[in-house]
Amino acid sequence: MAIRTLAGMAALLLASASLQAAPRDPLAPTGRWSANTDGRAPTPPMGWNSWNAFATDVDEEKVLASAQKIVDTGLAAKGYRYINLDEGWWDHRRADGRMLVRADKFPSAATPGGATSFKPFTDRLHAMGLKAGIYTDLGRNTCAQAYGPNEPNLPRGSVLEREVGLYGHIDQDIALYFGEWGFDYVKIDGCGLRAYGEDSPLVRAGRYRALAPILDLDSINRSNIPAVRAMFTQVKAALVRADPDGDYLLSLCIWGSADVRSWAKDVGNISRTSDDITPHWTRLLTNFDTAARRPLYAHPGSWNDPDMLFIGKGEFDADHLTEARSHFALWAMVSAPLLIGADLRTTPQSLMDIFGNAALIAIDQDPAGNQAVLAFDSDDFQILVKTLADGDKAVALVNRTAAPTEAILTAQHIKLRDDADVALTDLWTGARSSFRKERKFALAPHETLVFRVQGSRVLADGFYLSELPGSVNPAVDGVTVPMADPSIHRAVVAWTGTRGAGQRPLYGGWGGAQADSTPYGRELAVAGRHFTAGLGVLANSRLEVRNARYRQLTASVGVDDSATDAAGGVTFAIYGDRRLLATSGPMHRGMPARPITADVRGVKIVELVARAPGAVNERLPLAWGDAAFHR
């Protein structure tokens, strides 16, 4: 009997081990929301960062003066609370691995034993009602060390002492920055993982040790995506240990590389979608485009980051108020972090008024967390629509060109009835107006008109899911071959000029899930029937949707007409808290859209799954046409 019992236990253990070893079906419903909600980012972070104003030439007086200005002008009361150090604070890494602060630049960090501590600095900011942020790199060395080797305030000492990045020190550094020094925010660059290969002139000159690159902005295939993700996952785990009350923010800054689009939302609080911004209109378009086309990849707790605000310099200074206002309005519409980059000691009032626009801050900080969706898209002009927590809409009309233009806004763009009044409040002037059906607007070059809008909804008893991107998470978006995105504006950038071959399409992830369009930017259409509302996604995908007490979910599903696979069969299914609620049966390209309905009363997480066994996902774009929640 004992022998049989032991044999049975062994069999159970073997079976358990086998089950654990078997890969989990990524399309199997989990009944949970997998996008990150850890840390303190229920809305996009707001504050100030030292880089755009001072680069590496930063010191305690400059930072504290900016912090005081934020408090004195009332910006802190409006939500600007993070005061973030960028590069330039390091002295060197001690032999035991401890990071030392430049006490000549941050005198409050000096200690009798020479260990230095930022605790007096963060205590000062906390006493002002603010939060403190710090900068580091995922590699051994930093961006300024690689690309600004003659800049001031670079780390000092031997080759090993100048290795100030996290590589090999993640747990030690995060424990120091958060557990001992009291920081609340960390921005982590990735230059140390891309700029220090054996062929680097600085490495060959003996200034730094070689580290084989695992990040590549030009090619998704030359990035080691699992390794980069694993390092950021280790950082997050270290943050949880060092700051167990969860009062932290993790900013991933690897510029859209390593397919970060698809996984940053599951790991950190904000993620850069592009290379650095510069104070030029065309560069703004580049950075804006990388974020504007990802509304389903931003949620409360995890946000797209098109980089810091450059209001205050170049084409966004006080002589370019139209461009400065557009910059601020566009960042607010895409729910971007509002991180001021200006030297606030000398910023004129006209620009301070932009930073302090309470109506636009409210759009950025709206608690529903819905990033704006493109309702009209062209190279010259765009309309963005954002659903707010109270049911109002924010609408932005964007003239991307250097010439004046006329544009028509329709009620249909906003998903409002065209036989009822549509009320507009201009968020720059406060002026109120209304229209029915459509209205023509004149826009100056580079102007963005932005309104808060009220009206009668086309869908009177609920919302289209594309209006609620903050409640839709593409847990599996079907992308198997991340590709460069050809729709992003490609500007001439300051650091290369017109040397080389130009700015070729970058940013892996073309083909991700989209609101109101296919993954490749076309109108949703199934067997000739067009859908102005819906979710576009590739085959073999799973979308998680949070349900706020809605009773029913409906959609018309099918293979999009843009699919190049005419033979692949797709089955659509709706799950509620892991239970199968409805299914479509197999569908192919050319078949009419099929209605699908599910009772979702009491369900917390709805999952939309589209299976196509053996298909090449990129050849099978799908449509959840008119997908909507109903009360």
C-alpha positions as CSV (number, residue, x, y, z in Angstrom):
1,M,0.0,0.0,0.0
2,A,2.8,2.4,1.0
3,I,4.6,1.5,-2.2
4,R,1.6,2.2,-4.3
5,T,1.0,5.5,-2.5
6,L,4.6,6.6,-3.1
7,A,4.4,5.6,-6.7
8,G,1.2,7.6,-7.1
9,M,2.8,10.6,-5.5
10,A,5.7,10.3,-7.8
11,A,3.3,10.1,-10.8
12,L,1.5,13.2,-9.6
13,L,4.8,15.1,-9.2
14,L,5.9,14.1,-12.7
15,A,2.6,15.2,-14.1
16,S,2.8,18.5,-12.3
17,A,6.3,19.1,-13.5
18,S,5.2,18.2,-17.1
19,L,2.3,20.7,-16.8
20,Q,4.6,23.4,-15.5
21,A,7.1,22.8,-18.2
22,A,4.5,23.0,-21.0
23,P,4.2,26.4,-22.5
24,R,1.0,28.3,-21.5
25,D,-1.4,29.0,-24.3
26,P,-1.0,32.8,-24.7
27,L,-4.6,33.1,-26.1
28,A,-6.1,31.2,-23.1
29,P,-8.2,33.7,-21.1
30,T,-6.7,34.6,-17.7
31,G,-9.5,36.6,-16.2
32,R,-7.0,39.3,-15.1
33,W,-5.7,42.7,-16.3
34,S,-2.0,42.2,-17.1
35,A,-0.9,45.8,-17.9
36,N,1.1,47.4,-15.1
37,T,-0.7,49.1,-12.3
38,D,2.2,49.1,-9.8
39,G,3.8,52.4,-8.8
40,R,2.1,55.7,-8.6
41,A,1.0,56.6,-12.1
42,P,-2.8,56.5,-12.1
43,T,-2.5,59.6,-14.4
44,P,0.6,60.6,-16.4
45,P,3.3,62.1,-14.2
46,M,3.9,65.9,-14.2
47,G,6.9,67.8,-13.1
48,W,10.3,69.1,-14.3
49,N,13.5,67.6,-15.6
50,S,16.9,69.2,-15.7
51,W,18.1,67.9,-19.1
52,N,16.6,70.3,-21.7
53,A,17.6,73.4,-19.7
54,F,21.0,72.4,-18.4
55,A,22.2,69.0,-20.0
56,T,25.0,67.8,-17.7
57,D,25.7,71.3,-16.3
58,V,23.3,70.8,-13.4
59,D,23.7,71.7,-9.8
60,E,21.7,71.9,-6.6
61,E,21.0,75.6,-6.8
62,K,19.6,75.3,-10.3
63,V,17.3,72.4,-9.4
64,L,16.1,73.9,-6.1
65,A,15.4,77.2,-7.8
66,S,13.3,75.5,-10.4
67,A,11.5,73.6,-7.7
68,Q,10.8,76.8,-5.8
69,K,9.4,78.4,-8.9
70,I,7.0,75.5,-9.5
71,V,5.7,76.0,-5.9
72,D,5.6,79.8,-6.0
73,T,3.8,80.0,-9.4
74,G,1.1,77.5,-8.4
75,L,2.2,74.9,-10.8
76,A,2.8,72.4,-8.0
77,A,-0.8,72.9,-6.9
78,K,-1.9,72.1,-10.4
79,G,-0.1,68.7,-10.4
80,Y,3.6,69.4,-11.2
81,R,5.3,67.6,-8.4
82,Y,8.3,65.5,-9.7
83,I,11.6,67.3,-9.7
84,N,13.9,65.1,-11.7
85,L,17.7,65.1,-12.0
86,D,19.0,63.9,-15.3
87,E,22.7,63.4,-16.1
88,G,25.4,65.3,-14.3
89,W,24.9,64.3,-10.7
90,W,27.5,61.5,-10.4
91,D,31.0,61.7,-9.0
92,H,32.1,58.1,-9.3
93,R,31.4,54.5,-8.1
94,R,33.3,53.5,-5.1
95,A,35.3,50.2,-4.9
96,D,32.5,48.6,-2.8
97,G,30.0,49.6,-5.5
98,R,28.4,52.5,-3.8
99,M,27.5,55.5,-6.0
100,L,29.0,58.9,-4.9
101,V,27.4,62.3,-5.6
102,R,29.3,65.3,-6.9
103,A,29.3,67.2,-3.6
104,D,30.9,70.2,-5.4
105,K,27.7,70.6,-7.3
106,F,25.3,69.3,-4.6
107,P,26.8,70.5,-1.4
108,S,24.0,69.1,0.8
109,A,25.2,65.6,-0.2
110,A,28.5,66.0,1.6
111,T,29.0,63.7,4.6
112,P,31.8,63.6,7.2
113,G,32.9,60.1,6.0
114,G,32.8,61.1,2.3
115,A,30.1,58.6,1.4
116,T,27.8,61.4,0.2
117,S,24.0,61.2,0.5
118,F,21.1,62.7,-1.5
119,K,18.9,62.3,1.5
120,P,19.1,66.0,2.6
121,F,18.3,67.0,-1.0
122,T,15.2,64.7,-1.3
123,D,14.1,65.7,2.2
124,R,14.2,69.3,1.0
125,L,12.0,68.6,-2.0
126,H,9.6,66.5,0.1
127,A,9.3,69.3,2.6
128,M,8.2,71.5,-0.3
129,G,5.4,69.1,-1.1
130,L,7.3,67.7,-4.1
131,K,8.7,64.4,-5.3
132,A,12.3,63.7,-6.3
133,G,13.5,61.8,-9.4
134,I,16.9,60.5,-10.4
135,Y,18.5,59.3,-13.6
136,T,20.6,56.3,-14.5
137,D,21.4,53.9,-17.3
138,L,20.8,50.2,-17.8
139,G,24.4,49.6,-19.0
140,R,27.7,50.3,-17.3
141,N,28.0,53.8,-18.7
142,T,25.7,56.6,-19.8
143,C,24.5,58.5,-22.8
144,A,26.6,61.6,-22.1
145,Q,29.7,59.6,-21.6
146,A,29.1,58.1,-25.1
147,Y,27.8,61.0,-27.0
148,G,29.0,64.0,-25.1
149,P,32.5,63.0,-23.9
150,N,33.6,66.6,-23.4
151,E,30.5,67.7,-21.5
152,P,30.9,69.0,-17.9
153,N,30.2,67.0,-14.8
154,L,30.9,63.6,-16.3
155,P,31.8,60.8,-13.8
156,R,35.4,61.0,-12.6
157,G,38.2,58.5,-11.7
158,S,39.4,55.2,-13.2
159,V,37.6,53.2,-15.9
160,L,35.9,51.2,-13.2
161,E,35.0,54.2,-11.1
162,R,33.3,55.8,-14.1
163,E,31.0,52.9,-14.6
164,V,28.0,54.5,-12.9
165,G,25.2,52.6,-14.7
166,L,23.0,49.9,-13.3
167,Y,24.7,47.0,-15.1
168,G,25.8,44.5,-12.4
169,H,24.5,46.8,-9.6
170,I,20.7,46.9,-10.1
171,D,19.7,45.8,-6.6
172,Q,22.5,47.8,-4.9
173,D,21.7,51.0,-6.8
174,I,17.9,50.9,-6.5
175,A,18.2,50.1,-2.8
176,L,20.5,53.2,-2.4
177,Y,18.4,55.6,-4.5
178,F,15.0,54.6,-3.1
179,G,15.6,52.9,0.2
180,E,18.4,55.2,1.6
181,W,18.2,58.4,-0.4
182,G,14.4,58.6,-0.7
183,F,13.9,59.2,-4.4
184,D,10.4,58.6,-5.9
185,Y,11.1,58.3,-9.6
186,V,13.8,56.8,-11.7
187,K,14.5,57.4,-15.4
188,I,16.6,54.6,-17.0
189,D,18.3,55.2,-20.3
190,G,19.8,52.5,-22.5
191,C,22.8,54.0,-24.1
192,G,25.1,51.8,-22.1
193,L,23.6,48.8,-23.9
194,R,24.1,50.1,-27.4
195,A,27.1,52.5,-27.5
196,Y,30.0,50.6,-26.0
197,G,30.8,47.8,-28.4
198,E,34.4,46.8,-29.2
199,D,34.4,49.1,-32.3
200,S,33.5,52.2,-30.2
201,P,36.4,54.8,-30.5
202,L,36.0,55.5,-26.8
203,V,36.4,51.9,-26.0
204,R,39.3,51.4,-28.3
205,A,41.0,54.5,-26.7
206,G,40.7,52.7,-23.4
207,R,38.3,55.2,-21.8
208,Y,35.6,52.6,-21.2
209,R,35.3,48.8,-21.1
210,A,33.5,47.1,-24.0
211,L,30.0,45.8,-23.5
212,A,28.5,43.9,-26.4
213,P,25.4,45.9,-27.7
214,I,22.0,44.4,-27.1
215,L,20.0,47.4,-28.1
216,D,19.8,48.8,-31.7
217,L,17.5,51.7,-32.7
218,D,17.9,50.9,-36.4
219,S,17.1,47.2,-36.4
220,I,14.7,45.3,-34.2
221,N,16.6,42.1,-35.1
222,R,19.8,43.3,-33.6
223,S,18.3,43.9,-30.2
224,N,18.2,41.1,-27.6
225,I,14.6,41.8,-26.6
226,P,14.3,39.1,-23.8
227,A,17.5,40.3,-22.2
228,V,16.5,43.9,-22.2
229,R,13.1,43.1,-20.8
230,A,14.6,40.9,-18.1
231,M,16.8,43.7,-16.9
232,F,13.9,46.1,-16.6
233,T,11.9,43.4,-14.9
234,Q,14.8,43.0,-12.4
235,V,14.7,46.8,-11.8
236,K,11.0,46.7,-11.1
237,A,11.5,43.8,-8.6
238,A,14.2,45.8,-6.9
239,L,11.9,48.9,-6.7
240,V,9.2,46.8,-5.1
241,R,11.7,45.6,-2.4
242,A,13.3,49.1,-1.9
243,D,9.9,51.0,-1.9
244,P,7.4,48.5,-0.5
245,D,4.6,51.1,-0.2
246,G,4.6,51.4,-4.0
247,D,5.4,55.1,-4.1
248,Y,7.7,55.0,-7.1
249,L,7.7,55.6,-10.8
250,L,9.7,53.6,-13.3
251,S,10.5,55.4,-16.6
252,L,11.9,53.3,-19.4
253,C,13.9,55.3,-21.9
254,I,15.0,53.1,-24.8
255,W,13.4,55.2,-27.5
256,G,11.0,52.7,-29.0
257,S,13.7,50.0,-29.6
258,A,13.6,46.3,-28.6
259,D,9.9,46.1,-29.3
260,V,9.3,48.0,-26.1
261,R,5.9,49.0,-27.5
262,S,4.6,45.6,-26.8
263,W,5.9,45.0,-23.3
264,A,6.7,48.2,-21.5
265,K,3.1,48.6,-20.5
266,D,3.4,45.4,-18.5
267,V,6.6,46.5,-16.7
268,G,6.9,50.2,-16.1
269,N,5.0,53.4,-15.6
270,I,6.1,55.4,-18.7
271,S,8.0,54.4,-21.8
272,R,9.7,56.5,-24.4
273,T,8.3,55.9,-27.8
274,S,11.0,57.8,-29.8
275,D,14.5,59.1,-29.9
276,D,15.1,62.5,-28.2
277,I,13.0,65.5,-29.0
278,T,14.6,68.7,-30.1
279,P,13.2,72.3,-30.2
280,H,12.0,72.0,-33.8
281,W,8.4,71.6,-35.1
282,T,9.3,68.7,-37.4
283,R,11.0,66.8,-34.6
284,L,7.9,67.3,-32.5
285,L,5.9,65.6,-35.3
286,T,8.2,62.6,-35.2
287,N,7.9,62.2,-31.4
288,F,4.2,62.9,-31.4
289,D,3.5,60.3,-34.2
290,T,5.3,57.5,-32.3
291,A,2.8,58.0,-29.4
292,A,-0.3,59.1,-31.2
293,R,-0.7,55.7,-33.0
294,R,-0.5,53.7,-29.8
295,P,-3.7,54.5,-27.8
296,L,-4.4,50.9,-26.9
297,Y,-0.9,50.7,-25.3
298,A,-1.5,53.3,-22.6
299,H,-3.5,52.8,-19.5
300,P,-3.7,54.1,-15.9
301,G,-0.4,52.9,-14.5
302,S,1.5,52.8,-17.8
303,W,1.8,55.6,-20.3
304,N,3.4,56.4,-23.7
305,D,6.1,59.0,-23.4
306,P,7.0,61.1,-26.5
307,D,9.7,62.8,-24.4
308,M,9.9,65.9,-22.3
309,L,8.2,69.2,-23.1
310,F,10.7,71.5,-25.0
311,I,8.6,74.6,-24.5
312,G,11.0,77.5,-23.8
313,K,13.6,77.0,-26.6
314,G,13.9,77.1,-30.3
315,E,10.6,76.9,-32.2
316,F,8.7,76.6,-28.9
317,D,10.0,79.8,-27.2
318,A,8.0,83.0,-26.4
319,D,8.3,84.1,-30.0
320,H,6.6,80.9,-31.2
321,L,3.5,80.8,-29.0
322,T,1.4,78.9,-31.6
323,E,3.9,76.1,-31.7
324,A,4.4,76.1,-27.9
325,R,0.6,75.8,-27.4
326,S,0.4,73.0,-30.0
327,H,3.2,71.2,-28.2
328,F,1.3,71.3,-24.9
329,A,-2.1,70.5,-26.3
330,L,-0.8,67.5,-28.3
331,W,1.0,66.0,-25.2
332,A,-2.2,66.5,-23.2
333,M,-4.3,64.7,-25.8
334,V,-2.0,61.6,-26.0
335,S,-1.9,61.4,-22.2
336,A,1.8,62.0,-22.1
337,P,3.9,62.9,-19.1
338,L,4.0,66.7,-18.7
339,L,7.6,67.2,-17.7
340,I,8.8,70.8,-18.2
341,G,12.3,71.1,-19.6
342,A,12.7,74.9,-19.3
343,D,14.9,76.9,-17.1
344,L,12.1,78.2,-15.0
345,R,14.3,81.0,-13.5
346,T,14.0,82.8,-16.8
347,T,10.9,81.5,-18.4
348,P,8.6,84.3,-19.5
349,Q,5.0,84.5,-18.2
350,S,3.5,83.7,-21.6
351,L,5.1,80.3,-21.5
352,M,4.3,79.8,-17.8
353,D,0.7,80.4,-18.7
354,I,0.8,77.5,-21.1
355,F,2.3,75.2,-18.5
356,G,-0.5,76.3,-16.1
357,N,-3.5,75.9,-18.4
358,A,-5.8,74.1,-16.0
359,A,-8.3,73.0,-18.7
360,L,-5.6,71.2,-20.7
361,I,-4.0,69.8,-17.6
362,A,-7.4,68.3,-16.8
363,I,-7.4,66.7,-20.2
364,D,-4.0,65.1,-19.7
365,Q,-4.9,64.0,-16.1
366,D,-8.4,62.8,-16.8
367,P,-8.8,59.7,-14.5
368,A,-10.4,57.6,-17.2
369,G,-6.9,57.3,-18.8
370,N,-8.1,57.2,-22.4
371,Q,-5.4,58.4,-24.8
372,A,-6.9,60.2,-27.8
373,V,-7.7,58.3,-31.0
374,L,-7.1,59.6,-34.5
375,A,-10.5,60.4,-36.0
376,F,-9.0,61.9,-39.2
377,D,-5.5,61.2,-40.3
378,S,-3.3,62.7,-43.0
379,D,0.2,64.0,-43.4
380,D,-1.1,67.6,-43.3
381,F,-4.0,67.6,-40.8
382,Q,-5.3,65.4,-38.0
383,I,-8.3,65.3,-35.7
384,L,-7.9,63.6,-32.3
385,V,-10.7,62.7,-30.0
386,K,-10.4,61.7,-26.4
387,T,-13.2,60.3,-24.2
388,L,-13.2,61.8,-20.7
389,A,-14.3,60.3,-17.4
390,D,-17.6,62.3,-17.3
391,G,-18.5,61.4,-20.9
392,D,-17.4,64.6,-22.4
393,K,-14.9,64.5,-25.3
394,A,-11.7,66.5,-25.9
395,V,-11.1,67.2,-29.5
396,A,-7.9,68.6,-31.1
397,L,-7.6,69.9,-34.7
398,V,-4.0,69.8,-35.7
399,N,-2.5,71.7,-38.7
400,R,0.9,70.0,-39.2
401,T,1.9,72.2,-42.0
402,A,3.7,75.6,-42.4
403,A,0.7,77.0,-44.3
404,P,-2.7,78.1,-43.1
405,T,-5.5,75.6,-43.7
406,E,-9.2,75.1,-43.5
407,A,-10.7,72.0,-42.0
408,I,-14.2,70.6,-41.3
409,L,-15.0,68.9,-38.0
410,T,-18.1,66.7,-38.1
411,A,-20.3,65.3,-35.4
412,Q,-19.4,61.8,-36.8
413,H,-15.7,62.4,-36.0
414,I,-16.7,62.7,-32.3
415,K,-19.3,59.9,-32.5
416,L,-22.1,62.3,-31.7
417,R,-25.5,62.7,-33.4
418,D,-25.5,65.2,-36.2
419,D,-29.1,66.2,-35.7
420,A,-28.4,67.7,-32.2
421,D,-26.3,70.5,-30.9
422,V,-22.6,69.8,-30.4
423,A,-21.3,72.3,-27.8
424,L,-17.6,73.4,-27.9
425,T,-15.5,75.1,-25.2
426,D,-12.2,76.4,-26.5
427,L,-9.6,75.3,-24.0
428,W,-7.3,78.2,-24.8
429,T,-9.7,81.1,-24.8
430,G,-12.7,79.7,-22.9
431,A,-15.0,80.8,-25.8
432,R,-18.2,78.7,-26.2
433,S,-20.0,77.9,-29.4
434,S,-22.0,75.1,-31.0
435,F,-22.8,73.5,-34.3
436,R,-24.9,70.7,-35.9
437,K,-23.6,68.1,-38.4
438,E,-20.3,69.9,-39.2
439,R,-18.3,73.1,-38.8
440,K,-15.5,74.7,-40.7
441,F,-12.4,76.0,-39.0
442,A,-9.5,78.1,-40.1
443,L,-6.1,77.2,-38.6
444,A,-2.9,79.1,-38.8
445,P,0.4,77.3,-39.6
446,H,1.3,74.8,-36.9
447,E,-1.9,75.7,-34.9
448,T,-3.8,73.2,-32.8
449,L,-7.3,74.1,-31.8
450,V,-8.5,72.1,-28.8
451,F,-12.0,71.9,-27.3
452,R,-14.0,70.2,-24.6
453,V,-17.1,68.9,-26.3
454,Q,-20.6,67.9,-25.2
455,G,-23.4,66.4,-27.3
456,S,-25.9,63.6,-27.9
457,R,-24.1,60.3,-28.4
458,V,-24.7,58.1,-31.4
459,L,-24.5,55.1,-29.1
460,A,-26.9,56.4,-26.5
461,D,-26.7,53.4,-24.1
462,G,-23.0,52.9,-23.9
463,F,-19.6,53.3,-25.5
464,Y,-17.7,51.9,-28.3
465,L,-14.6,50.1,-27.1
466,S,-12.5,52.3,-29.3
467,E,-13.7,55.3,-27.2
468,L,-12.2,53.5,-24.1
469,P,-8.6,52.6,-25.0
470,G,-7.6,53.0,-21.4
471,S,-9.8,50.0,-20.6
472,V,-8.5,47.8,-23.5
473,N,-5.2,46.1,-23.1
474,P,-3.7,44.1,-26.1
475,A,-2.3,41.3,-23.9
476,V,-1.4,39.5,-27.2
477,D,-1.6,41.7,-30.3
478,G,-0.6,39.0,-32.8
479,V,2.6,40.8,-33.9
480,T,5.2,38.1,-34.6
481,V,7.6,40.1,-36.8
482,P,8.0,43.7,-35.4
483,M,8.5,46.1,-38.3
484,A,9.4,49.7,-38.8
485,D,6.5,52.1,-38.9
486,P,6.4,54.0,-42.2
487,S,3.7,56.4,-40.9
488,I,5.9,58.4,-38.5
489,H,7.2,61.8,-39.7
490,R,10.9,61.6,-40.3
491,A,12.7,64.8,-39.5
492,V,16.3,65.9,-40.0
493,V,17.7,65.7,-36.6
494,A,20.3,68.0,-35.0
495,W,22.8,65.3,-34.1
496,T,23.3,64.1,-37.7
497,G,22.1,66.9,-39.9
498,T,22.1,65.7,-43.5
499,R,25.1,63.4,-43.1
500,G,24.5,59.7,-43.8
501,A,21.4,58.3,-45.4
502,G,18.8,60.2,-43.5
503,Q,16.2,59.1,-40.9
504,R,14.8,55.9,-42.3
505,P,11.6,54.4,-40.7
506,L,12.3,53.1,-37.2
507,Y,10.3,52.0,-34.2
508,G,9.3,48.3,-34.2
509,G,5.7,47.4,-33.8
510,W,3.9,48.4,-37.0
511,G,0.9,46.2,-37.0
512,G,-0.1,46.5,-33.4
513,A,-3.7,46.7,-32.2
514,Q,-5.5,49.9,-33.2
515,A,-8.7,51.8,-32.4
516,D,-11.0,52.7,-35.3
517,S,-8.5,51.4,-37.9
518,T,-6.7,48.2,-39.0
519,P,-3.3,47.4,-37.6
520,Y,-1.8,48.9,-40.8
521,G,-3.8,52.2,-40.7
522,R,-6.6,51.4,-43.1
523,E,-10.3,51.8,-42.5
524,L,-12.0,48.8,-40.9
525,A,-14.0,46.9,-43.6
526,V,-15.4,43.4,-43.8
527,A,-16.9,42.2,-47.1
528,G,-17.3,45.7,-48.2
529,R,-19.0,46.9,-45.1
530,H,-17.1,49.8,-43.4
531,F,-16.9,50.4,-39.7
532,T,-16.2,53.9,-38.4
533,A,-15.9,52.4,-34.9
534,G,-14.1,49.2,-33.8
535,L,-10.9,47.5,-32.9
536,G,-8.4,46.4,-35.5
537,V,-6.0,43.6,-34.5
538,L,-4.1,40.7,-36.1
539,A,-5.1,37.1,-35.9
540,N,-4.1,35.0,-32.9
541,S,-4.7,37.9,-30.5
542,R,-6.2,38.4,-27.1
543,L,-7.5,41.8,-25.9
544,E,-8.3,42.3,-22.2
545,V,-11.2,44.8,-21.5
546,R,-12.1,46.1,-18.1
547,N,-15.9,46.2,-17.6
548,A,-17.3,49.1,-15.6
549,R,-20.7,47.6,-14.7
550,Y,-21.9,47.3,-18.3
551,R,-24.5,44.6,-19.1
552,Q,-23.8,43.6,-22.7
553,L,-21.0,43.6,-25.2
554,T,-21.8,43.5,-28.9
555,A,-19.7,43.5,-32.1
556,S,-19.7,42.6,-35.8
557,V,-16.7,40.5,-36.4
558,G,-14.8,39.3,-39.5
559,V,-11.6,39.1,-41.4
560,D,-10.7,42.6,-42.7
561,D,-10.8,43.2,-46.4
562,S,-7.1,44.2,-46.3
563,A,-6.1,40.7,-45.3
564,T,-3.8,39.0,-47.9
565,D,-4.7,35.5,-46.6
566,A,-7.9,34.3,-48.3
567,A,-7.8,30.8,-46.9
568,G,-7.1,31.3,-43.2
569,G,-10.0,30.6,-40.9
570,V,-10.5,32.7,-37.8
571,T,-12.8,32.0,-34.8
572,F,-13.8,35.0,-32.6
573,A,-14.7,34.4,-29.0
574,I,-15.7,36.5,-26.0
575,Y,-14.8,35.4,-22.5
576,G,-15.9,36.9,-19.2
577,D,-13.8,36.2,-16.2
578,R,-12.4,33.2,-18.1
579,R,-15.8,31.8,-19.0
580,L,-16.7,31.4,-22.7
581,L,-19.7,33.7,-23.3
582,A,-20.0,33.8,-27.1
583,T,-18.3,32.6,-30.2
584,S,-18.5,33.3,-33.9
585,G,-17.6,30.0,-35.5
586,P,-14.9,29.9,-38.3
587,M,-14.7,32.9,-40.6
588,H,-12.7,33.7,-43.7
589,R,-11.9,36.8,-45.8
590,G,-14.9,37.8,-47.9
591,M,-17.5,36.5,-45.5
592,P,-20.0,39.1,-44.2
593,A,-19.4,40.4,-40.7
594,R,-21.1,38.3,-38.2
595,P,-22.9,39.7,-35.1
596,I,-21.7,38.5,-31.7
597,T,-23.3,39.3,-28.4
598,A,-22.3,38.5,-24.8
599,D,-24.1,39.1,-21.5
600,V,-21.3,40.6,-19.3
601,R,-23.3,41.5,-16.2
602,G,-21.1,41.1,-13.2
603,V,-18.0,40.4,-15.3
604,K,-14.9,42.3,-14.4
605,I,-12.5,41.3,-17.2
606,V,-13.9,40.6,-20.7
607,E,-11.4,39.0,-23.2
608,L,-11.7,39.2,-27.0
609,V,-9.9,36.3,-28.5
610,A,-9.3,35.6,-32.2
611,R,-7.8,32.3,-33.1
612,A,-6.4,31.3,-36.5
613,P,-4.4,28.0,-36.2
614,G,-1.4,27.9,-38.4
615,A,-2.0,31.4,-39.9
616,V,0.7,34.0,-40.5
617,N,-0.8,36.7,-38.2
618,E,0.4,39.6,-40.2
619,R,-1.5,38.4,-43.3
620,L,-4.8,38.3,-41.3
621,P,-5.9,41.7,-40.0
622,L,-9.3,41.3,-38.2
623,A,-12.1,43.6,-37.2
624,W,-14.1,43.8,-34.0
625,G,-16.4,46.1,-35.8
626,D,-18.6,48.4,-33.8
627,A,-17.5,46.6,-30.6
628,A,-19.3,48.3,-27.8
629,F,-20.4,48.1,-24.2
630,H,-24.1,48.7,-23.4
631,R,-25.8,49.6,-20.1
